[in-house]
Amino acid sequence: MQQDMARQCAGQVIETIPLVMRNLVEEMRRQSMSELTMPQFRALKIISIHQGASLSEVAEHIAVTLSSASRLVDGLVERQYLSRVNDIADRRRILLTLTAKGTDILERAHQGALATFARYLSALSDDDCANLLQAMDVMRGLLTIRPEGL
């Protein structure tokens, strides 16, 4: 791919992601999910995918400092969305897991977001939707397996 085309694609991605995130946040608020902030939603999401994630893993995923992640997790534990368990193999390590209440709030927020974006995307033709799916698969692949030097 030519460098100009790569830069154009990069510009579109950088401009589109904030729009997606803004709409996701608005939908969470509209669905009375205001009890979860976006960082809290993202923390619950990563822990649901990686049960037993550490505080460091959560901080890295949501791009905050360890102390900010600790405060965020403290609040989620206090609200009984998460539980902390000492790692049997390494007593210094704390493992985070979703509680039933955390699973429920995460699922409701996720379903609300899916419904909203499905409404937006229902205006697309089948061909446009297929193109978007393909583009998202390509983007996910690029971001999951980073080439050397990035």
C-alpha positions in Angstrom: 0.0 0.0 0.0 1.2 3.5 -0.8 2.2 5.7 2.1 -0.4 8.3 1.2 -3.2 5.7 1.2 -2.0 4.3 4.6 -2.0 7.9 6.1 -5.5 8.4 4.7 -6.7 5.2 6.3 -5.0 6.1 9.6 -6.7 9.5 9.5 -10.2 7.9 9.0 -9.6 5.4 11.9 -8.4 8.2 14.2 -11.4 10.4 13.4 -13.9 7.5 13.6 -12.9 5.9 16.9 -13.8 8.9 19.1 -17.3 9.0 17.4 -17.8 5.4 18.2 -16.8 5.8 21.8 -18.9 9.0 22.2 -22.0 7.1 20.9 -21.2 4.2 23.2 -21.0 6.4 26.3 -24.2 8.3 25.3 -26.0 4.9 24.9 -24.8 3.7 28.3 -26.1 6.9 29.9 -29.4 6.7 27.9 -30.0 3.1 29.0 -29.6 4.2 32.6 -26.2 2.6 32.7 -24.8 5.8 34.1 -23.7 3.7 37.1 -20.8 2.6 34.9 -18.3 4.9 33.4 -16.5 4.0 30.2 -13.3 3.0 32.1 -15.3 0.9 34.5 -17.1 -0.8 31.5 -13.8 -1.5 29.9 -12.3 -2.8 33.1 -15.2 -5.2 33.6 -15.0 -6.2 29.9 -11.3 -7.1 30.1 -11.8 -9.0 33.3 -14.7 -10.9 31.8 -12.5 -12.0 28.9 -9.5 -12.7 31.2 -11.0 -14.0 34.5 -8.2 -13.6 37.1 -6.7 -10.6 35.4 -4.3 -8.6 37.6 -4.6 -4.9 38.5 -1.6 -4.2 36.2 -3.3 -5.9 33.3 -6.4 -3.9 33.8 -4.4 -0.6 34.1 -2.6 -1.4 30.9 -5.8 -2.3 29.0 -7.7 0.9 30.0 -4.6 3.0 29.7 -4.4 4.5 33.2 -1.8 4.5 35.9 -1.7 1.7 38.4 -3.0 4.0 41.2 -6.0 5.1 39.0 -6.8 1.5 38.2 -6.6 0.6 41.8 -9.1 3.3 42.8 -11.4 2.2 39.9 -11.2 -1.5 41.0 -11.7 -0.5 44.6 -15.0 1.1 43.6 -16.1 -1.9 41.5 -15.3 -4.2 44.4 -17.2 -2.0 46.8 -20.2 -2.1 44.5 -19.8 -5.9 44.4 -19.2 -6.0 40.6 -15.7 -7.6 41.2 -14.0 -9.8 43.7 -10.4 -10.0 44.6 -8.7 -13.3 45.2 -5.1 -14.0 46.3 -3.2 -16.0 43.7 -2.3 -19.3 45.3 1.0 -19.5 43.3 2.0 -15.9 44.2 0.5 -14.4 47.4 1.6 -10.9 46.3 -0.6 -11.1 43.2 -4.3 -10.3 43.4 -6.6 -11.9 40.8 -9.8 -10.0 39.8 -13.0 -11.8 38.8 -16.5 -10.7 38.0 -19.2 -11.4 40.4 -22.7 -12.3 39.3 -23.8 -8.7 39.8 -20.8 -7.6 37.7 -21.6 -10.0 35.0 -25.2 -8.8 34.9 -24.3 -5.1 34.7 -21.7 -5.7 32.0 -24.1 -7.8 30.0 -26.8 -5.1 30.2 -24.4 -2.4 29.1 -23.1 -4.6 26.3 -26.5 -5.5 25.0 -27.5 -1.8 25.1 -24.5 -0.8 23.1 -25.1 -3.7 20.6 -28.7 -2.6 20.1 -27.7 1.0 19.5 -25.0 0.2 17.0 -27.3 -2.3 15.2 -29.8 0.5 14.8 -27.1 2.7 13.2 -25.8 0.0 11.0 -29.2 -1.2 9.9 -29.2 1.8 7.4 -26.3 0.2 5.6 -26.8 -2.0 2.5 -25.7 -5.6 2.8 -22.7 -4.9 0.7 -21.6 -1.9 2.9 -22.2 -4.0 6.0 -20.0 -6.8 4.5 -17.3 -4.3 3.7 -17.4 -2.9 7.2 -17.2 -6.4 8.7 -14.2 -7.1 6.5 -12.5 -3.8 7.4 -13.1 -4.5 11.1 -11.6 -8.0 10.8 -8.5 -6.5 9.1 -8.1 -3.8 11.8 -8.5 -6.3 14.6 -5.9 -8.5 13.0 -3.5 -5.7 12.6 -3.9 -4.6 16.2 -3.8 -8.1 17.6 -0.6 -9.1 15.9 1.6 -6.1 15.6 4.4 -6.1 13.0 7.9 -5.7 14.3 9.0 -2.2 14.7 5.6 -0.9 15.8 
